[in-house]
Amino acid sequence: MLHKPEASNQLALTLEQFVAAAEAFLQNHYLFGSCSEDISKILRDIENLRLDIDTEQLEQEFELVQEKKDLMADFCIKF
């Protein structure tokens, strides 16, 4: 059975991809300097990072996890 990836997993993957792009930018910058094309690309990557992250889904997942923790805590206290 296939499950839809959680938003938190997608966030981790998106951040890993961005960090790789940022590291490549920094290595190039310190070795050769940055041209306007390099700067434009990293700025686009930053904007895409913001657009790629589904904050609404992350918030919903967080709320569900918190509700489960609260329910488990209530259940353990009663028994």
KOLNUGU-802151 format. One line per field, with one value per residue: residue number from 1; residue in one letter; z, y, x of N, C-alpha, C in turn. Coordinates in nm, 3 decimals. Example, Ala and Ser with C-alpha at 12.3 -4.5 7.8 and 13.67 -1.06 7.14 Angstrom:
<recs>
lose: c(1, 2)
semar: c(A, S)
n.up: c(0.780, 0.708)
n.north: c(-0.569, -0.225)
n.east: c(1.319, 1.285)
ca.up: c(0.780, 0.714)
ca.north: c(-0.450, -0.106)
ca.east: c(1.230, 1.367)
c.up: c(0.780, 0.787)
c.north: c(-0.330, 0.003)
c.east: c(1.320, 1.290)
</recs>
This chain:
<recs>
lose: c(1, 2, 3, 4, 5, 6, 7, 8, 9, 10, 11, 12, 13, 14, 15, 16, 17, 18, 19, 20, 21, 22, 23, 24, 25, 26, 27, 28, 29, 30, 31, 32, 33, 34, 35, 36, 37, 38, 39, 40, 41, 42, 43, 44, 45, 46, 47, 48, 49, 50, 51, 52, 53, 54, 55, 56, 57, 58, 59, 60, 61, 62, 63, 64, 65, 66, 67, 68, 69, 70, 71, 72, 73, 74, 75, 76, 77, 78, 79)
semar: c(M, L, H, K, P, E, A, S, N, Q, L, A, L, T, L, E, Q, F, V, A, A, A, E, A, F, L, Q, N, H, Y, L, F, G, S, C, S, E, D, I, S, K, I, L, R, D, I, E, N, L, R, L, D, I, D, T, E, Q, L, E, Q, E, F, E, L, V, Q, E, K, K, D, L, M, A, D, F, C, I, K, F)
n.up: c(0.000, -0.086, 0.060, 0.097, 0.101, 0.405, 0.493, 0.646, 0.579, 0.313, 0.351, 0.469, 0.255, 0.063, 0.197, 0.211, -0.061, -0.112, 0.061, -0.056, -0.298, -0.196, -0.071, -0.296, -0.426, -0.237, -0.231, -0.494, -0.491, -0.301, -0.424, -0.686, -0.690, -0.733, -0.997, -1.154, -1.256, -1.100, -0.850, -0.905, -0.953, -0.700, -0.551, -0.676, -0.605, -0.330, -0.321, -0.443, -0.249, -0.043, -0.171, -0.222, 0.018, 0.202, 0.412, 0.531, 0.531, 0.691, 0.935, 0.990, 1.020, 1.244, 1.436, 1.449, 1.555, 1.802, 1.913, 1.929, 2.116, 2.339, 2.378, 2.435, 2.671, 2.836, 2.837, 2.963, 3.216, 3.318, 3.347)
n.north: c(-0.118, 0.218, 0.528, 0.872, 1.100, 1.252, 1.597, 1.692, 1.519, 1.590, 1.853, 1.813, 1.693, 1.900, 2.100, 1.973, 1.969, 2.244, 2.322, 2.188, 2.329, 2.583, 2.536, 2.475, 2.722, 2.883, 2.763, 2.809, 3.087, 3.159, 3.056, 3.163, 3.399, 3.580, 3.611, 3.810, 3.632, 3.400, 3.497, 3.567, 3.311, 3.179, 3.341, 3.287, 3.020, 3.049, 3.178, 2.978, 2.781, 2.885, 2.879, 2.608, 2.483, 2.347, 2.505, 2.506, 2.236, 2.133, 2.259, 2.145, 1.876, 1.900, 1.988, 1.760, 1.572, 1.689, 1.676, 1.397, 1.340, 1.476, 1.333, 1.079, 1.138, 1.212, 0.967, 0.798, 0.914, 0.869, 0.597)
n.east: c(0.084, 0.059, 0.147, 0.071, 0.337, 0.442, 0.407, 0.616, 0.825, 0.856, 0.934, 1.186, 1.325, 1.311, 1.455, 1.707, 1.774, 1.785, 1.993, 2.208, 2.222, 2.281, 2.528, 2.683, 2.672, 2.807, 3.064, 3.150, 3.137, 3.336, 3.562, 3.570, 3.427, 3.117, 2.890, 2.635, 2.451, 2.487, 2.407, 2.142, 2.039, 2.066, 1.898, 1.654, 1.636, 1.603, 1.354, 1.199, 1.223, 1.068, 0.819, 0.785, 0.740, 0.486, 0.320, 0.070, -0.011, 0.195, 0.136, -0.116, -0.044, 0.122, -0.062, -0.227, -0.047, 0.002, -0.256, -0.285, -0.084, -0.187, -0.426, -0.322, -0.185, -0.399, -0.537, -0.351, -0.337, -0.592, -0.603)
ca.up: c(0.000, -0.093, 0.140, 0.058, 0.190, 0.500, 0.459, 0.716, 0.497, 0.195, 0.398, 0.486, 0.121, 0.003, 0.264, 0.167, -0.197, -0.104, 0.125, -0.158, -0.391, -0.123, -0.055, -0.428, -0.447, -0.149, -0.278, -0.615, -0.452, -0.235, -0.517, -0.808, -0.681, -0.782, -1.101, -1.136, -1.287, -0.980, -0.745, -0.945, -0.936, -0.558, -0.507, -0.724, -0.519, -0.201, -0.345, -0.466, -0.120, 0.025, -0.243, -0.220, 0.151, 0.226, 0.554, 0.580, 0.558, 0.807, 1.054, 1.016, 1.074, 1.379, 1.522, 1.470, 1.646, 1.935, 1.962, 1.967, 2.242, 2.444, 2.403, 2.502, 2.807, 2.907, 2.853, 3.062, 3.347, 3.363, 3.376)
ca.north: c(0.000, 0.342, 0.638, 1.004, 1.144, 1.357, 1.728, 1.707, 1.450, 1.674, 1.967, 1.769, 1.676, 2.033, 2.167, 1.909, 2.016, 2.384, 2.329, 2.148, 2.443, 2.692, 2.499, 2.491, 2.867, 2.935, 2.713, 2.884, 3.227, 3.175, 3.021, 3.243, 3.516, 3.560, 3.700, 3.839, 3.510, 3.315, 3.559, 3.552, 3.171, 3.147, 3.413, 3.208, 2.900, 3.091, 3.200, 2.847, 2.713, 2.937, 2.835, 2.462, 2.433, 2.351, 2.539, 2.468, 2.092, 2.113, 2.301, 2.045, 1.757, 1.933, 1.988, 1.620, 1.510, 1.745, 1.620, 1.259, 1.343, 1.515, 1.221, 0.973, 1.183, 1.200, 0.826, 0.743, 0.969, 0.810, 0.455)
ca.east: c(0.000, 0.134, 0.095, 0.116, 0.445, 0.406, 0.463, 0.744, 0.925, 0.878, 1.011, 1.324, 1.382, 1.324, 1.567, 1.831, 1.803, 1.825, 2.124, 2.305, 2.237, 2.346, 2.669, 2.748, 2.685, 2.912, 3.194, 3.182, 3.157, 3.466, 3.670, 3.574, 3.342, 2.980, 2.842, 2.493, 2.375, 2.494, 2.326, 2.002, 2.000, 2.046, 1.778, 1.540, 1.630, 1.545, 1.210, 1.137, 1.218, 0.949, 0.699, 0.774, 0.705, 0.342, 0.308, -0.062, -0.007, 0.281, 0.061, -0.218, 0.024, 0.167, -0.181, -0.268, 0.050, -0.023, -0.382, -0.259, -0.008, -0.280, -0.516, -0.245, -0.159, -0.527, -0.566, -0.259, -0.372, -0.718, -0.589)
c.up: c(0.000, -0.009, 0.086, 0.154, 0.283, 0.458, 0.527, 0.640, 0.373, 0.232, 0.410, 0.350, 0.054, 0.065, 0.224, 0.028, -0.195, -0.044, 0.025, -0.256, -0.323, -0.103, -0.185, -0.458, -0.365, -0.193, -0.400, -0.581, -0.391, -0.326, -0.631, -0.798, -0.739, -0.890, -1.079, -1.165, -1.166, -0.870, -0.779, -0.923, -0.790, -0.503, -0.554, -0.639, -0.383, -0.215, -0.366, -0.337, -0.045, -0.040, -0.232, -0.087, 0.175, 0.375, 0.611, 0.617, 0.680, 0.937, 1.089, 1.075, 1.217, 1.477, 1.551, 1.569, 1.788, 1.995, 2.007, 2.099, 2.359, 2.480, 2.476, 2.647, 2.891, 2.936, 2.962, 3.203, 3.403, 3.404, 3.454)
c.north: c(0.125, 0.448, 0.769, 1.046, 1.255, 1.487, 1.748, 1.635, 1.531, 1.797, 1.930, 1.754, 1.811, 2.108, 2.107, 1.959, 2.161, 2.397, 2.289, 2.262, 2.558, 2.661, 2.515, 2.639, 2.922, 2.889, 2.791, 3.029, 3.248, 3.141, 3.122, 3.377, 3.485, 3.660, 3.720, 3.717, 3.415, 3.368, 3.545, 3.409, 3.138, 3.221, 3.342, 3.082, 2.934, 3.111, 3.067, 2.767, 2.756, 2.885, 2.685, 2.407, 2.455, 2.377, 2.498, 2.320, 2.063, 2.149, 2.198, 1.919, 1.782, 1.930, 1.846, 1.550, 1.560, 1.688, 1.475, 1.253, 1.377, 1.401, 1.108, 1.012, 1.172, 1.054, 0.764, 0.791, 0.901, 0.664, 0.433)
c.east: c(0.089, 0.066, 0.151, 0.227, 0.396, 0.472, 0.598, 0.855, 0.958, 0.959, 1.158, 1.393, 1.406, 1.441, 1.701, 1.871, 1.850, 1.965, 2.234, 2.330, 2.311, 2.495, 2.746, 2.771, 2.801, 3.051, 3.240, 3.215, 3.296, 3.583, 3.684, 3.501, 3.205, 2.948, 2.692, 2.407, 2.372, 2.403, 2.177, 1.953, 1.976, 1.924, 1.651, 1.523, 1.569, 1.394, 1.138, 1.125, 1.093, 0.821, 0.676, 0.726, 0.556, 0.319, 0.173, -0.065, 0.081, 0.208, -0.047, -0.157, 0.068, 0.050, -0.229, -0.175, 0.026, -0.152, -0.363, -0.183, -0.099, -0.374, -0.445, -0.217, -0.285, -0.560, -0.479, -0.292, -0.495, -0.701, -0.466)
</recs>
